Amino acid sequence: MSTTSQKHRDFVAEPMGDKPVTALSGIGDVLGEKLEDQGFDKAYVVLGQFLLLKKDGEMFTDWLKDVSGANVRQAGSCSQCLKEWCDAFL
């Protein structure tokens, strides 16, 4: 298993609240702006999409790549981050 980034660990360590989409692991300024343009401006909105896809990592990574142009690594990092957050808080 690959190690997680500090950004990932910070996100998973606490409730989501009103964090921006760029707080998600794998989502930087460029992808964040693309997601915001699509209406996904907060981390909880992206979480909603993750939950709508029934926490299916493969479907979520495909969706994230389609909507934002994320690469496989970025989409996988975001998916894993949301999965771990759900495991901790839901």
PDB file of N, CA, C and O in Angstrom:
ATOM      1  N   MET A   1       0.844  -1.181   0.000  1.00  0.00           N
ATOM      2  CA  MET A   1       0.000   0.000   0.000  1.00  0.00           C
ATOM      3  C   MET A   1       0.883   1.234   0.000  1.00  0.00           C
ATOM      4  O   MET A   1       1.877   1.296   0.723  1.00  0.00           O
ATOM      5  N   SER A   2       0.523   2.199  -0.798  1.00  0.00           N
ATOM      6  CA  SER A   2       1.305   3.426  -0.868  1.00  0.00           C
ATOM      7  C   SER A   2       1.044   4.279   0.369  1.00  0.00           C
ATOM      8  O   SER A   2       0.002   4.170   1.016  1.00  0.00           O
ATOM      9  N   THR A   3       2.000   5.114   0.672  1.00  0.00           N
ATOM     10  CA  THR A   3       1.830   6.004   1.809  1.00  0.00           C
ATOM     11  C   THR A   3       0.924   7.160   1.408  1.00  0.00           C
ATOM     12  O   THR A   3       0.831   7.511   0.232  1.00  0.00           O
ATOM     13  N   THR A   4       0.270   7.736   2.379  1.00  0.00           N
ATOM     14  CA  THR A   4      -0.641   8.839   2.104  1.00  0.00           C
ATOM     15  C   THR A   4       0.060  10.164   2.365  1.00  0.00           C
ATOM     16  O   THR A   4       1.014  10.238   3.139  1.00  0.00           O
ATOM     17  N   SER A   5      -0.422  11.190   1.718  1.00  0.00           N
ATOM     18  CA  SER A   5       0.155  12.519   1.873  1.00  0.00           C
ATOM     19  C   SER A   5      -0.313  13.158   3.179  1.00  0.00           C
ATOM     20  O   SER A   5      -1.266  12.693   3.802  1.00  0.00           O
ATOM     21  N   GLN A   6       0.360  14.214   3.578  1.00  0.00           N
ATOM     22  CA  GLN A   6      -0.062  14.959   4.761  1.00  0.00           C
ATOM     23  C   GLN A   6      -1.458  15.535   4.536  1.00  0.00           C
ATOM     24  O   GLN A   6      -2.278  15.562   5.454  1.00  0.00           O
ATOM     25  N   LYS A   7      -1.723  15.993   3.324  1.00  0.00           N
ATOM     26  CA  LYS A   7      -3.034  16.543   2.988  1.00  0.00           C
ATOM     27  C   LYS A   7      -4.122  15.491   3.215  1.00  0.00           C
ATOM     28  O   LYS A   7      -5.183  15.792   3.761  1.00  0.00           O
ATOM     29  N   HIS A   8      -3.849  14.260   2.792  1.00  0.00           N
ATOM     30  CA  HIS A   8      -4.779  13.143   2.977  1.00  0.00           C
ATOM     31  C   HIS A   8      -5.006  12.893   4.468  1.00  0.00           C
ATOM     32  O   HIS A   8      -6.147  12.805   4.923  1.00  0.00           O
ATOM     33  N   ARG A   9      -3.927  12.781   5.214  1.00  0.00           N
ATOM     34  CA  ARG A   9      -4.044  12.503   6.648  1.00  0.00           C
ATOM     35  C   ARG A   9      -4.794  13.621   7.373  1.00  0.00           C
ATOM     36  O   ARG A   9      -5.603  13.349   8.261  1.00  0.00           O
ATOM     37  N   ASP A  10      -4.534  14.868   7.004  1.00  0.00           N
ATOM     38  CA  ASP A  10      -5.226  16.000   7.627  1.00  0.00           C
ATOM     39  C   ASP A  10      -6.723  15.956   7.346  1.00  0.00           C
ATOM     40  O   ASP A  10      -7.534  16.211   8.237  1.00  0.00           O
ATOM     41  N   PHE A  11      -7.090  15.632   6.107  1.00  0.00           N
ATOM     42  CA  PHE A  11      -8.504  15.602   5.736  1.00  0.00           C
ATOM     43  C   PHE A  11      -9.247  14.505   6.483  1.00  0.00           C
ATOM     44  O   PHE A  11     -10.346  14.727   6.993  1.00  0.00           O
ATOM     45  N   VAL A  12      -8.651  13.332   6.545  1.00  0.00           N
ATOM     46  CA  VAL A  12      -9.303  12.173   7.154  1.00  0.00           C
ATOM     47  C   VAL A  12      -9.369  12.299   8.679  1.00  0.00           C
ATOM     48  O   VAL A  12     -10.171  11.621   9.322  1.00  0.00           O
ATOM     49  N   ALA A  13      -8.543  13.150   9.252  1.00  0.00           N
ATOM     50  CA  ALA A  13      -8.424  13.243  10.707  1.00  0.00           C
ATOM     51  C   ALA A  13      -9.538  14.033  11.381  1.00  0.00           C
ATOM     52  O   ALA A  13      -9.660  13.990  12.605  1.00  0.00           O
ATOM     53  N   GLU A  14     -10.351  14.750  10.619  1.00  0.00           N
ATOM     54  CA  GLU A  14     -11.347  15.606  11.263  1.00  0.00           C
ATOM     55  C   GLU A  14     -12.610  15.703  10.422  1.00  0.00           C
ATOM     56  O   GLU A  14     -12.601  15.374   9.236  1.00  0.00           O
ATOM     57  N   PRO A  15     -13.702  16.158  11.043  1.00  0.00           N
ATOM     58  CA  PRO A  15     -14.942  16.334  10.286  1.00  0.00           C
ATOM     59  C   PRO A  15     -14.742  17.277   9.090  1.00  0.00           C
ATOM     60  O   PRO A  15     -13.889  18.164   9.121  1.00  0.00           O
ATOM     61  N   MET A  16     -15.530  17.071   8.056  1.00  0.00           N
ATOM     62  CA  MET A  16     -15.360  17.795   6.806  1.00  0.00           C
ATOM     63  C   MET A  16     -15.768  19.260   6.908  1.00  0.00           C
ATOM     64  O   MET A  16     -15.090  20.136   6.372  1.00  0.00           O
ATOM     65  N   GLY A  17     -16.859  19.519   7.584  1.00  0.00           N
ATOM     66  CA  GLY A  17     -17.323  20.897   7.707  1.00  0.00           C
ATOM     67  C   GLY A  17     -17.538  21.547   6.350  1.00  0.00           C
ATOM     68  O   GLY A  17     -18.164  20.969   5.461  1.00  0.00           O
ATOM     69  N   ASP A  18     -17.015  22.750   6.203  1.00  0.00           N
ATOM     70  CA  ASP A  18     -17.219  23.553   4.995  1.00  0.00           C
ATOM     71  C   ASP A  18     -15.932  23.681   4.189  1.00  0.00           C
ATOM     72  O   ASP A  18     -15.692  24.708   3.553  1.00  0.00           O
ATOM     73  N   LYS A  19     -15.100  22.632   4.215  1.00  0.00           N
ATOM     74  CA  LYS A  19     -13.807  22.694   3.539  1.00  0.00           C
ATOM     75  C   LYS A  19     -13.970  22.854   2.030  1.00  0.00           C
ATOM     76  O   LYS A  19     -14.912  22.323   1.441  1.00  0.00           O
ATOM     77  N   PRO A  20     -13.051  23.587   1.410  1.00  0.00           N
ATOM     78  CA  PRO A  20     -13.107  23.728  -0.050  1.00  0.00           C
ATOM     79  C   PRO A  20     -12.751  22.411  -0.730  1.00  0.00           C
ATOM     80  O   PRO A  20     -12.153  21.527  -0.117  1.00  0.00           O
ATOM     81  N   VAL A  21     -13.117  22.292  -1.985  1.00  0.00           N
ATOM     82  CA  VAL A  21     -12.832  21.073  -2.742  1.00  0.00           C
ATOM     83  C   VAL A  21     -11.326  20.800  -2.798  1.00  0.00           C
ATOM     84  O   VAL A  21     -10.913  19.644  -2.885  1.00  0.00           O
ATOM     85  N   THR A  22     -10.511  21.843  -2.750  1.00  0.00           N
ATOM     86  CA  THR A  22      -9.060  21.669  -2.815  1.00  0.00           C
ATOM     87  C   THR A  22      -8.471  21.065  -1.540  1.00  0.00           C
ATOM     88  O   THR A  22      -7.284  20.744  -1.505  1.00  0.00           O
ATOM     89  N   ALA A  23      -9.284  20.907  -0.497  1.00  0.00           N
ATOM     90  CA  ALA A  23      -8.813  20.230   0.716  1.00  0.00           C
ATOM     91  C   ALA A  23      -8.720  18.725   0.510  1.00  0.00           C
ATOM     92  O   ALA A  23      -8.053  18.033   1.280  1.00  0.00           O
ATOM     93  N   LEU A  24      -9.380  18.215  -0.522  1.00  0.00           N
ATOM     94  CA  LEU A  24      -9.344  16.781  -0.815  1.00  0.00           C
ATOM     95  C   LEU A  24      -7.986  16.378  -1.356  1.00  0.00           C
ATOM     96  O   LEU A  24      -7.378  17.096  -2.149  1.00  0.00           O
ATOM     97  N   SER A  25      -7.524  15.227  -0.919  1.00  0.00           N
ATOM     98  CA  SER A  25      -6.275  14.685  -1.432  1.00  0.00           C
ATOM     99  C   SER A  25      -6.397  14.456  -2.934  1.00  0.00           C
ATOM    100  O   SER A  25      -7.408  13.939  -3.409  1.00  0.00           O
ATOM    101  N   GLY A  26      -5.377  14.838  -3.670  1.00  0.00           N
ATOM    102  CA  GLY A  26      -5.369  14.653  -5.122  1.00  0.00           C
ATOM    103  C   GLY A  26      -5.958  15.825  -5.895  1.00  0.00           C
ATOM    104  O   GLY A  26      -5.852  15.869  -7.120  1.00  0.00           O
ATOM    105  N   ILE A  27      -6.580  16.776  -5.196  1.00  0.00           N
ATOM    106  CA  ILE A  27      -7.223  17.908  -5.862  1.00  0.00           C
ATOM    107  C   ILE A  27      -6.446  19.185  -5.546  1.00  0.00           C
ATOM    108  O   ILE A  27      -6.483  19.697  -4.427  1.00  0.00           O
ATOM    109  N   GLY A  28      -5.755  19.673  -6.545  1.00  0.00           N
ATOM    110  CA  GLY A  28      -5.007  20.919  -6.401  1.00  0.00           C
ATOM    111  C   GLY A  28      -5.805  22.085  -6.954  1.00  0.00           C
ATOM    112  O   GLY A  28      -7.011  21.980  -7.177  1.00  0.00           O
ATOM    113  N   ASP A  29      -5.119  23.196  -7.171  1.00  0.00           N
ATOM    114  CA  ASP A  29      -5.801  24.412  -7.629  1.00  0.00           C
ATOM    115  C   ASP A  29      -6.438  24.257  -9.005  1.00  0.00           C
ATOM    116  O   ASP A  29      -7.558  24.720  -9.221  1.00  0.00           O
ATOM    117  N   VAL A  30      -5.738  23.611  -9.938  1.00  0.00           N
ATOM    118  CA  VAL A  30      -6.256  23.482 -11.312  1.00  0.00           C
ATOM    119  C   VAL A  30      -7.489  22.579 -11.342  1.00  0.00           C
ATOM    120  O   VAL A  30      -8.518  22.950 -11.907  1.00  0.00           O
ATOM    121  N   LEU A  31      -7.388  21.391 -10.731  1.00  0.00           N
ATOM    122  CA  LEU A  31      -8.556  20.500 -10.703  1.00  0.00           C
ATOM    123  C   LEU A  31      -9.671  21.093  -9.861  1.00  0.00           C
ATOM    124  O   LEU A  31     -10.851  20.936 -10.173  1.00  0.00           O
ATOM    125  N   GLY A  32      -9.288  21.775  -8.793  1.00  0.00           N
ATOM    126  CA  GLY A  32     -10.289  22.422  -7.944  1.00  0.00           C
ATOM    127  C   GLY A  32     -11.106  23.433  -8.716  1.00  0.00           C
ATOM    128  O   GLY A  32     -12.326  23.503  -8.564  1.00  0.00           O
ATOM    129  N   GLU A  33     -10.436  24.216  -9.545  1.00  0.00           N
ATOM    130  CA  GLU A  33     -11.143  25.214 -10.355  1.00  0.00           C
ATOM    131  C   GLU A  33     -12.076  24.546 -11.358  1.00  0.00           C
ATOM    132  O   GLU A  33     -13.196  25.008 -11.573  1.00  0.00           O
ATOM    133  N   LYS A  34     -11.611  23.453 -11.975  1.00  0.00           N
ATOM    134  CA  LYS A  34     -12.461  22.726 -12.927  1.00  0.00           C
ATOM    135  C   LYS A  34     -13.692  22.160 -12.234  1.00  0.00           C
ATOM    136  O   LYS A  34     -14.795  22.209 -12.778  1.00  0.00           O
ATOM    137  N   LEU A  35     -13.502  21.621 -11.029  1.00  0.00           N
ATOM    138  CA  LEU A  35     -14.633  21.089 -10.273  1.00  0.00           C
ATOM    139  C   LEU A  35     -15.594  22.205  -9.854  1.00  0.00           C
ATOM    140  O   LEU A  35     -16.812  22.046  -9.932  1.00  0.00           O
ATOM    141  N   GLU A  36     -15.038  23.325  -9.413  1.00  0.00           N
ATOM    142  CA  GLU A  36     -15.880  24.463  -9.028  1.00  0.00           C
ATOM    143  C   GLU A  36     -16.722  24.939 -10.208  1.00  0.00           C
ATOM    144  O   GLU A  36     -17.893  25.282 -10.045  1.00  0.00           O
ATOM    145  N   ASP A  37     -16.117  24.959 -11.398  1.00  0.00           N
ATOM    146  CA  ASP A  37     -16.856  25.362 -12.599  1.00  0.00           C
ATOM    147  C   ASP A  37     -18.031  24.421 -12.887  1.00  0.00           C
ATOM    148  O   ASP A  37     -19.014  24.820 -13.511  1.00  0.00           O
ATOM    149  N   GLN A  38     -17.921  23.174 -12.430  1.00  0.00           N
ATOM    150  CA  GLN A  38     -18.988  22.190 -12.627  1.00  0.00           C
ATOM    151  C   GLN A  38     -19.982  22.183 -11.465  1.00  0.00           C
ATOM    152  O   GLN A  38     -20.931  21.399 -11.459  1.00  0.00           O
ATOM    153  N   GLY A  39     -19.761  23.062 -10.480  1.00  0.00           N
ATOM    154  CA  GLY A  39     -20.662  23.138  -9.331  1.00  0.00           C
ATOM    155  C   GLY A  39     -20.193  22.386  -8.098  1.00  0.00           C
ATOM    156  O   GLY A  39     -20.893  22.370  -7.086  1.00  0.00           O
ATOM    157  N   PHE A  40     -19.029  21.766  -8.162  1.00  0.00           N
ATOM    158  CA  PHE A  40     -18.489  21.001  -7.039  1.00  0.00           C
ATOM    159  C   PHE A  40     -17.474  21.870  -6.296  1.00  0.00           C
ATOM    160  O   PHE A  40     -16.265  21.660  -6.398  1.00  0.00           O
ATOM    161  N   ASP A  41     -17.990  22.854  -5.542  1.00  0.00           N
ATOM    162  CA  ASP A  41     -17.123  23.854  -4.927  1.00  0.00           C
ATOM    163  C   ASP A  41     -16.657  23.494  -3.520  1.00  0.00           C
ATOM    164  O   ASP A  41     -15.691  24.076  -3.026  1.00  0.00           O
ATOM    165  N   LYS A  42     -17.313  22.563  -2.879  1.00  0.00           N
ATOM    166  CA  LYS A  42     -16.957  22.163  -1.519  1.00  0.00           C
ATOM    167  C   LYS A  42     -16.673  20.661  -1.479  1.00  0.00           C
ATOM    168  O   LYS A  42     -17.171  19.892  -2.302  1.00  0.00           O
ATOM    169  N   ALA A  43     -15.863  20.269  -0.504  1.00  0.00           N
ATOM    170  CA  ALA A  43     -15.533  18.856  -0.354  1.00  0.00           C
ATOM    171  C   ALA A  43     -16.793  18.021  -0.119  1.00  0.00           C
ATOM    172  O   ALA A  43     -16.887  16.896  -0.609  1.00  0.00           O
ATOM    173  N   TYR A  44     -17.760  18.562   0.626  1.00  0.00           N
ATOM    174  CA  TYR A  44     -18.972  17.786   0.898  1.00  0.00           C
ATOM    175  C   TYR A  44     -19.811  17.559  -0.355  1.00  0.00           C
ATOM    176  O   TYR A  44     -20.566  16.589  -0.412  1.00  0.00           O
ATOM    177  N   VAL A  45     -19.700  18.424  -1.355  1.00  0.00           N
ATOM    178  CA  VAL A  45     -20.439  18.219  -2.606  1.00  0.00           C
ATOM    179  C   VAL A  45     -19.826  17.044  -3.377  1.00  0.00           C
ATOM    180  O   VAL A  45     -20.542  16.237  -3.970  1.00  0.00           O
ATOM    181  N   VAL A  46     -18.497  16.959  -3.360  1.00  0.00           N
ATOM    182  CA  VAL A  46     -17.803  15.827  -3.994  1.00  0.00           C
ATOM    183  C   VAL A  46     -18.115  14.543  -3.212  1.00  0.00           C
ATOM    184  O   VAL A  46     -18.313  13.482  -3.805  1.00  0.00           O
ATOM    185  N   LEU A  47     -18.157  14.647  -1.884  1.00  0.00           N
ATOM    186  CA  LEU A  47     -18.548  13.496  -1.069  1.00  0.00           C
ATOM    187  C   LEU A  47     -19.939  13.014  -1.469  1.00  0.00           C
ATOM    188  O   LEU A  47     -20.180  11.809  -1.548  1.00  0.00           O
ATOM    189  N   GLY A  48     -20.852  13.946  -1.721  1.00  0.00           N
ATOM    190  CA  GLY A  48     -22.193  13.565  -2.154  1.00  0.00           C
ATOM    191  C   GLY A  48     -22.169  12.733  -3.421  1.00  0.00           C
ATOM    192  O   GLY A  48     -22.909  11.757  -3.543  1.00  0.00           O
ATOM    193  N   GLN A  49     -21.325  13.112  -4.359  1.00  0.00           N
ATOM    194  CA  GLN A  49     -21.201  12.334  -5.604  1.00  0.00           C
ATOM    195  C   GLN A  49     -20.631  10.951  -5.303  1.00  0.00           C
ATOM    196  O   GLN A  49     -21.082   9.952  -5.864  1.00  0.00           O
ATOM    197  N   PHE A  50     -19.631  10.899  -4.409  1.00  0.00           N
ATOM    198  CA  PHE A  50     -19.031   9.627  -3.995  1.00  0.00           C
ATOM    199  C   PHE A  50     -20.103   8.711  -3.395  1.00  0.00           C
ATOM    200  O   PHE A  50     -20.136   7.514  -3.681  1.00  0.00           O
ATOM    201  N   LEU A  51     -20.976   9.282  -2.566  1.00  0.00           N
ATOM    202  CA  LEU A  51     -22.039   8.493  -1.947  1.00  0.00           C
ATOM    203  C   LEU A  51     -23.104   8.090  -2.966  1.00  0.00           C
ATOM    204  O   LEU A  51     -23.633   6.980  -2.901  1.00  0.00           O
ATOM    205  N   LEU A  52     -23.423   8.984  -3.911  1.00  0.00           N
ATOM    206  CA  LEU A  52     -24.386   8.633  -4.962  1.00  0.00           C
ATOM    207  C   LEU A  52     -23.899   7.452  -5.786  1.00  0.00           C
ATOM    208  O   LEU A  52     -24.695   6.651  -6.277  1.00  0.00           O
ATOM    209  N   LEU A  53     -22.582   7.353  -5.931  1.00  0.00           N
ATOM    210  CA  LEU A  53     -21.994   6.230  -6.669  1.00  0.00           C
ATOM    211  C   LEU A  53     -21.752   5.038  -5.740  1.00  0.00           C
ATOM    212  O   LEU A  53     -20.992   4.126  -6.069  1.00  0.00           O
ATOM    213  N   LYS A  54     -22.405   5.057  -4.583  1.00  0.00           N
ATOM    214  CA  LYS A  54     -22.390   3.957  -3.613  1.00  0.00           C
ATOM    215  C   LYS A  54     -20.987   3.611  -3.130  1.00  0.00           C
ATOM    216  O   LYS A  54     -20.669   2.445  -2.893  1.00  0.00           O
ATOM    217  N   LYS A  55     -20.161   4.632  -2.989  1.00  0.00           N
ATOM    218  CA  LYS A  55     -18.781   4.487  -2.509  1.00  0.00           C
ATOM    219  C   LYS A  55     -17.956   3.515  -3.377  1.00  0.00           C
ATOM    220  O   LYS A  55     -17.016   2.881  -2.897  1.00  0.00           O
ATOM    221  N   ASP A  56     -18.324   3.416  -4.637  1.00  0.00           N
ATOM    222  CA  ASP A  56     -17.596   2.568  -5.590  1.00  0.00           C
ATOM    223  C   ASP A  56     -16.391   3.354  -6.110  1.00  0.00           C
ATOM    224  O   ASP A  56     -16.541   4.285  -6.901  1.00  0.00           O
ATOM    225  N   GLY A  57     -15.209   2.973  -5.663  1.00  0.00           N
ATOM    226  CA  GLY A  57     -13.993   3.699  -6.009  1.00  0.00           C
ATOM    227  C   GLY A  57     -13.729   3.782  -7.499  1.00  0.00           C
ATOM    228  O   GLY A  57     -13.301   4.822  -7.998  1.00  0.00           O
ATOM    229  N   GLU A  58     -13.980   2.702  -8.209  1.00  0.00           N
ATOM    230  CA  GLU A  58     -13.727   2.682  -9.652  1.00  0.00           C
ATOM    231  C   GLU A  58     -14.679   3.624 -10.393  1.00  0.00           C
ATOM    232  O   GLU A  58     -14.262   4.383 -11.268  1.00  0.00           O
ATOM    233  N   MET A  59     -15.946   3.567 -10.036  1.00  0.00           N
ATOM    234  CA  MET A  59     -16.915   4.459 -10.681  1.00  0.00           C
ATOM    235  C   MET A  59     -16.612   5.919 -10.348  1.00  0.00           C
ATOM    236  O   MET A  59     -16.737   6.793 -11.205  1.00  0.00           O
ATOM    237  N   PHE A  60     -16.211   6.181  -9.094  1.00  0.00           N
ATOM    238  CA  PHE A  60     -15.898   7.545  -8.691  1.00  0.00           C
ATOM    239  C   PHE A  60     -14.665   8.066  -9.420  1.00  0.00           C
ATOM    240  O   PHE A  60     -14.662   9.208  -9.881  1.00  0.00           O
ATOM    241  N   THR A  61     -13.625   7.255  -9.533  1.00  0.00           N
ATOM    242  CA  THR A  61     -12.424   7.725 -10.225  1.00  0.00           C
ATOM    243  C   THR A  61     -12.728   7.988 -11.694  1.00  0.00           C
ATOM    244  O   THR A  61     -12.217   8.953 -12.263  1.00  0.00           O
ATOM    245  N   ASP A  62     -13.550   7.147 -12.319  1.00  0.00           N
ATOM    246  CA  ASP A  62     -13.939   7.389 -13.712  1.00  0.00           C
ATOM    247  C   ASP A  62     -14.716   8.706 -13.824  1.00  0.00           C
ATOM    248  O   ASP A  62     -14.481   9.495 -14.739  1.00  0.00           O
ATOM    249  N   TRP A  63     -15.644   8.936 -12.886  1.00  0.00           N
ATOM    250  CA  TRP A  63     -16.412  10.176 -12.893  1.00  0.00           C
ATOM    251  C   TRP A  63     -15.493  11.386 -12.721  1.00  0.00           C
ATOM    252  O   TRP A  63     -15.617  12.371 -13.449  1.00  0.00           O
ATOM    253  N   LEU A  64     -14.570  11.311 -11.757  1.00  0.00           N
ATOM    254  CA  LEU A  64     -13.686  12.441 -11.481  1.00  0.00           C
ATOM    255  C   LEU A  64     -12.778  12.737 -12.668  1.00  0.00           C
ATOM    256  O   LEU A  64     -12.526  13.899 -12.986  1.00  0.00           O
ATOM    257  N   LYS A  65     -12.289  11.693 -13.321  1.00  0.00           N
ATOM    258  CA  LYS A  65     -11.464  11.895 -14.521  1.00  0.00           C
ATOM    259  C   LYS A  65     -12.279  12.571 -15.614  1.00  0.00           C
ATOM    260  O   LYS A  65     -11.783  13.469 -16.295  1.00  0.00           O
ATOM    261  N   ASP A  66     -13.528  12.145 -15.784  1.00  0.00           N
ATOM    262  CA  ASP A  66     -14.387  12.725 -16.831  1.00  0.00           C
ATOM    263  C   ASP A  66     -14.729  14.184 -16.558  1.00  0.00           C
ATOM    264  O   ASP A  66     -14.679  15.014 -17.465  1.00  0.00           O
ATOM    265  N   VAL A  67     -15.074  14.499 -15.316  1.00  0.00           N
ATOM    266  CA  VAL A  67     -15.585  15.838 -15.007  1.00  0.00           C
ATOM    267  C   VAL A  67     -14.470  16.870 -14.827  1.00  0.00           C
ATOM    268  O   VAL A  67     -14.682  18.060 -15.062  1.00  0.00           O
ATOM    269  N   SER A  68     -13.287  16.420 -14.411  1.00  0.00           N
ATOM    270  CA  SER A  68     -12.235  17.393 -14.095  1.00  0.00           C
ATOM    271  C   SER A  68     -10.949  17.221 -14.889  1.00  0.00           C
ATOM    272  O   SER A  68     -10.093  18.105 -14.892  1.00  0.00           O
ATOM    273  N   GLY A  69     -10.813  16.087 -15.562  1.00  0.00           N
ATOM    274  CA  GLY A  69      -9.562  15.824 -16.264  1.00  0.00           C
ATOM    275  C   GLY A  69      -8.470  15.295 -15.355  1.00  0.00           C
ATOM    276  O   GLY A  69      -7.297  15.292 -15.730  1.00  0.00           O
ATOM    277  N   ALA A  70      -8.842  14.845 -14.162  1.00  0.00           N
ATOM    278  CA  ALA A  70      -7.850  14.278 -13.229  1.00  0.00           C
ATOM    279  C   ALA A  70      -7.202  13.051 -13.846  1.00  0.00           C
ATOM    280  O   ALA A  70      -7.823  12.335 -14.631  1.00  0.00           O
ATOM    281  N   ASN A  71      -5.953  12.817 -13.486  1.00  0.00           N
ATOM    282  CA  ASN A  71      -5.307  11.585 -13.942  1.00  0.00           C
ATOM    283  C   ASN A  71      -5.640  10.450 -12.960  1.00  0.00           C
ATOM    284  O   ASN A  71      -6.297  10.674 -11.943  1.00  0.00           O
ATOM    285  N   VAL A  72      -5.189   9.260 -13.271  1.00  0.00           N
ATOM    286  CA  VAL A  72      -5.522   8.079 -12.468  1.00  0.00           C
ATOM    287  C   VAL A  72      -5.026   8.242 -11.031  1.00  0.00           C
ATOM    288  O   VAL A  72      -5.737   7.892 -10.089  1.00  0.00           O
ATOM    289  N   ARG A  73      -3.832   8.761 -10.860  1.00  0.00           N
ATOM    290  CA  ARG A  73      -3.259   8.926  -9.512  1.00  0.00           C
ATOM    291  C   ARG A  73      -4.070   9.931  -8.697  1.00  0.00           C
ATOM    292  O   ARG A  73      -4.388   9.681  -7.534  1.00  0.00           O
ATOM    293  N   GLN A  74      -4.402  11.060  -9.304  1.00  0.00           N
ATOM    294  CA  GLN A  74      -5.166  12.093  -8.600  1.00  0.00           C
ATOM    295  C   GLN A  74      -6.558  11.584  -8.224  1.00  0.00           C
ATOM    296  O   GLN A  74      -7.004  11.764  -7.091  1.00  0.00           O
ATOM    297  N   ALA A  75      -7.229  10.958  -9.162  1.00  0.00           N
ATOM    298  CA  ALA A  75      -8.574  10.447  -8.910  1.00  0.00           C
ATOM    299  C   ALA A  75      -8.549   9.340  -7.854  1.00  0.00           C
ATOM    300  O   ALA A  75      -9.426   9.278  -6.992  1.00  0.00           O
ATOM    301  N   GLY A  76      -7.554   8.481  -7.925  1.00  0.00           N
ATOM    302  CA  GLY A  76      -7.423   7.412  -6.934  1.00  0.00           C
ATOM    303  C   GLY A  76      -7.139   7.946  -5.544  1.00  0.00           C
ATOM    304  O   GLY A  76      -7.658   7.428  -4.555  1.00  0.00           O
ATOM    305  N   SER A  77      -6.320   8.978  -5.469  1.00  0.00           N
ATOM    306  CA  SER A  77      -6.004   9.600  -4.187  1.00  0.00           C
ATOM    307  C   SER A  77      -7.254  10.215  -3.568  1.00  0.00           C
ATOM    308  O   SER A  77      -7.496  10.052  -2.372  1.00  0.00           O
ATOM    309  N   CYS A  78      -8.039  10.909  -4.358  1.00  0.00           N
ATOM    310  CA  CYS A  78      -9.268  11.525  -3.878  1.00  0.00           C
ATOM    311  C   CYS A  78     -10.266  10.456  -3.433  1.00  0.00           C
ATOM    312  O   CYS A  78     -10.898  10.596  -2.386  1.00  0.00           O
ATOM    313  N   SER A  79     -10.409   9.408  -4.209  1.00  0.00           N
ATOM    314  CA  SER A  79     -11.323   8.318  -3.883  1.00  0.00           C
ATOM    315  C   SER A  79     -10.942   7.659  -2.560  1.00  0.00           C
ATOM    316  O   SER A  79     -11.801   7.414  -1.713  1.00  0.00           O
ATOM    317  N   GLN A  80      -9.660   7.374  -2.389  1.00  0.00           N
ATOM    318  CA  GLN A  80      -9.183   6.743  -1.155  1.00  0.00           C
ATOM    319  C   GLN A  80      -9.397   7.665   0.038  1.00  0.00           C
ATOM    320  O   GLN A  80      -9.773   7.212   1.119  1.00  0.00           O
ATOM    321  N   CYS A  81      -9.160   8.946  -0.158  1.00  0.00           N
ATOM    322  CA  CYS A  81      -9.369   9.932   0.894  1.00  0.00           C
ATOM    323  C   CYS A  81     -10.830   9.941   1.350  1.00  0.00           C
ATOM    324  O   CYS A  81     -11.109   9.925   2.549  1.00  0.00           O
ATOM    325  N   LEU A  82     -11.751   9.967   0.401  1.00  0.00           N
ATOM    326  CA  LEU A  82     -13.174   9.983   0.744  1.00  0.00           C
ATOM    327  C   LEU A  82     -13.606   8.671   1.384  1.00  0.00           C
ATOM    328  O   LEU A  82     -14.415   8.671   2.311  1.00  0.00           O
ATOM    329  N   LYS A  83     -13.076   7.557   0.901  1.00  0.00           N
ATOM    330  CA  LYS A  83     -13.407   6.255   1.487  1.00  0.00           C
ATOM    331  C   LYS A  83     -12.985   6.211   2.945  1.00  0.00           C
ATOM    332  O   LYS A  83     -13.762   5.803   3.807  1.00  0.00           O
ATOM    333  N   GLU A  84     -11.756   6.631   3.224  1.00  0.00           N
ATOM    334  CA  GLU A  84     -11.267   6.604   4.596  1.00  0.00           C
ATOM    335  C   GLU A  84     -12.036   7.579   5.478  1.00  0.00           C
ATOM    336  O   GLU A  84     -12.281   7.290   6.649  1.00  0.00           O
ATOM    337  N   TRP A  85     -12.422   8.737   4.929  1.00  0.00           N
ATOM    338  CA  TRP A  85     -13.209   9.693   5.706  1.00  0.00           C
ATOM    339  C   TRP A  85     -14.564   9.069   6.061  1.00  0.00           C
ATOM    340  O   TRP A  85     -15.031   9.186   7.194  1.00  0.00           O
ATOM    341  N   CYS A  86     -15.186   8.409   5.085  1.00  0.00           N
ATOM    342  CA  CYS A  86     -16.469   7.748   5.336  1.00  0.00           C
ATOM    343  C   CYS A  86     -16.336   6.657   6.401  1.00  0.00           C
ATOM    344  O   CYS A  86     -17.188   6.529   7.281  1.00  0.00           O
ATOM    345  N   ASP A  87     -15.272   5.884   6.312  1.00  0.00           N
ATOM    346  CA  ASP A  87     -15.054   4.818   7.290  1.00  0.00           C
ATOM    347  C   ASP A  87     -14.912   5.391   8.700  1.00  0.00           C
ATOM    348  O   ASP A  87     -15.317   4.756   9.675  1.00  0.00           O
ATOM    349  N   ALA A  88     -14.345   6.571   8.805  1.00  0.00           N
ATOM    350  CA  ALA A  88     -14.113   7.190  10.113  1.00  0.00           C
ATOM    351  C   ALA A  88     -15.331   7.932  10.656  1.00  0.00           C
ATOM    352  O   ALA A  88     -15.551   7.963  11.866  1.00  0.00           O
ATOM    353  N   PHE A  89     -16.126   8.531   9.760  1.00  0.00           N
ATOM    354  CA  PHE A  89     -17.174   9.451  10.227  1.00  0.00           C
ATOM    355  C   PHE A  89     -18.604   9.042   9.907  1.00  0.00           C
ATOM    356  O   PHE A  89     -19.535   9.643  10.442  1.00  0.00           O
ATOM    357  N   LEU A  90     -18.811   8.050   9.063  1.00  0.00           N
ATOM    358  CA  LEU A  90     -20.200   7.642   8.750  1.00  0.00           C
ATOM    359  C   LEU A  90     -20.539   6.313   9.406  1.00  0.00           C
ATOM    360  O   LEU A  90     -21.655   5.817   9.254  1.00  0.00           O
TER     361      LEU A  90
END
